[in-house]
Amino acid sequence: MPKETSGKGMVHVYTGGGKGKTTAALGLALRAIGHGGKVFMLQFMKGSKNYGEIIAAEKYLPDLTIIQSGLETFVSKEEPAEVDIRLALEGLKLAKKVVAENHHDLVILDEINVALDFKLIPLNDVIELIKSKPTEMELVLTGRYAPKEIIELGDVVSDVTLVNHPYYHGVEARQGIEF
């Protein structure tokens, strides 16, 4: 991003049971790109190319790179498959590499809090990644169930609360809105 707006990058944590954590991170990405920033988003536990953000980034946003590190299927919290653990660990390895290379102004680790809660990746590795963040880089961690250790490292922490959701009224996920 332009030098006049650069400075200390913050750690953002978007957590809680409400809808909008990934959407908030994407809004921040759009804002950064609007000011000349480069954004990298790694989506843990997601593998569908049918998400609107994937389609939009490929078509319209060359400064937004989105990589998915998961399958299209749901992950079992009680008994995660080896492939789910492997993909999450590969995602964490890539995230560490991207942060260390420091070619992006904003790095988003989407659903990393859920990957932590499901024990797909080690908490200490994520803490080390946060602490290794270059000074000027913005780092966003999204997902329900953010551990207290991650919340304590956050400069900006939002706990998104669910008040109501169409799902509870029989409405399935809608293209362009929920995905």
N, C-alpha and C positions, 0 to 999 in steps of 0.2 A: 504494500500500500504506500501511498505517497509519504515522504519523510515527515512532513508537517503533522501527520496524524499518528506517526509511529511513537513508540515508547514501550512501557512495560506491558507485555501481553498478560492477559488474565486467564485463569482456569475457571471455566463455567461448568456447572453441574446441573443438568435438568433431570429431575427425578420425580417420583410420585406416581399415583395410580391414575391420574387424569390423562386425557388425550392431548397431544400437542408438543411433546418433547422433541421428537424428530423434526416436526414442522418448525418449531422455534429455532432449532439449529440450522435448518435450511434457510430460514429468514435471515439469520445472521450471516450465512454464506452469501446470500444474494446481496446483502448490504456491503459486505467486504468486496465482492466482485465489482459492485458499482463504483467503488473507490479505487479500483485497480489492483485489488488483492487476488492472490492465488489460493485456492481452497482444495484441501484433500479431505474426503470423507470415507471412512472405512465402516461398513455396516457389518457388525457381528450378528451371527445367527440369522442372516437373511441371504437368500440366494435367487429370488425371482427377479427377472429383468422386466417385469410388468409394473414395477413401481413408477409412478409419474416422475419422480425426481431423476431416476435413471434415464428415462426417455428424454426429459427436458435437458439434462446435462449433455447428453450425446448430441442433441439437435441444436441447442442454442447457447450453451455455456461452456466454451472451451477452457475457461479458467477454473472449472469445477470438475475435479476427478472423483468419481465414486467407484469404490471397489467393494465387492461383497465377499464376506468370509463365512459362508454358511450354505445350507441347503434350502430348498423350497419347502421342506417339511418342518413340522414343529419338533422341537427338542424336548426330550423327556428330562424333567428336572431330577426325578428319582433315579433314573438309569440312562444317562446320556450315552448315545452311541459313540464308539471310538472315533468315527468319522467326524462327529460334531466337536469332540475335544480337539482332534487334530486340526480341523479348520479354524477353530477359535485360536489355538496356539499359533498357527500360521499367520492369522490376522494380527495377533499381538506382535509377532516378530516383524511383520511389515510395518505396523504402526511405529515401533521403535526405530526402524530404519528411516521412515519418512520424517519423524521428529528430529532424529540425529542429522539428517541431510540438510534440514532447515531451508528448503526451497519453497515452502508454503507459509503464507501469513496466518492462515487459520487451518487447524486440523480438528476434525470432528470424529470422535469415536462413538458411533451410534450403537446403542444397545449394549455397550460394554458393561454397564452396571448389571444387566441381566446375565451376561456371560459370567460375571463374577459370582452372582447369586447362585447360578447353576453349577458352580465349581468347575467351569470349563477352562478357566485361566487363573493363575495365582495372583492374589491381591498384592503381594509384595512386588511383583513384576510391574503391576500397573502403578503402584506408588512410585517406584523407581522411574518409570516413564514420565510421570507428572513432574517429578523433581528434576529430571534431565531436560525438560522443555527449555528451548532457547528463550532468553529474556523477552524478546519482542513478539514471540509467537502467541497467538490465542489458541487455547486448547479447550475443546468442549467434550464432555462425557455425558451421554444420555442413557436413559433407561430407568425403569423402576428399580427399587431395592438398592439404591446407592448405599454402600457401607459407610458407617460413620467416619472411617479413616479417609474416605474419598471426600465426603462432605466437608471435613475439617480442612482439607487442602484447597477447597474451592474459594475463589475470590467472589464469584457470583454463583449463588445457589438458589435454584427455583424448585419448589416442591409443588408440582402440578396436582391439584386436587380434583377428583372426579365428583361432579355434582349430578350430572345426568348424561346418558349416552343413548343414541338410537338403538344400539344393539340390545339394550334391555327391553325394547319395545318391538323386537322381532325384525329389525332392519339390518340386513347383511352389510358388510363392508362395501363402500361405494367407490368405484373407479374415479380417480381424480380428487377424491376427498380423503378417504382412509388409506388409499394406496396409489 
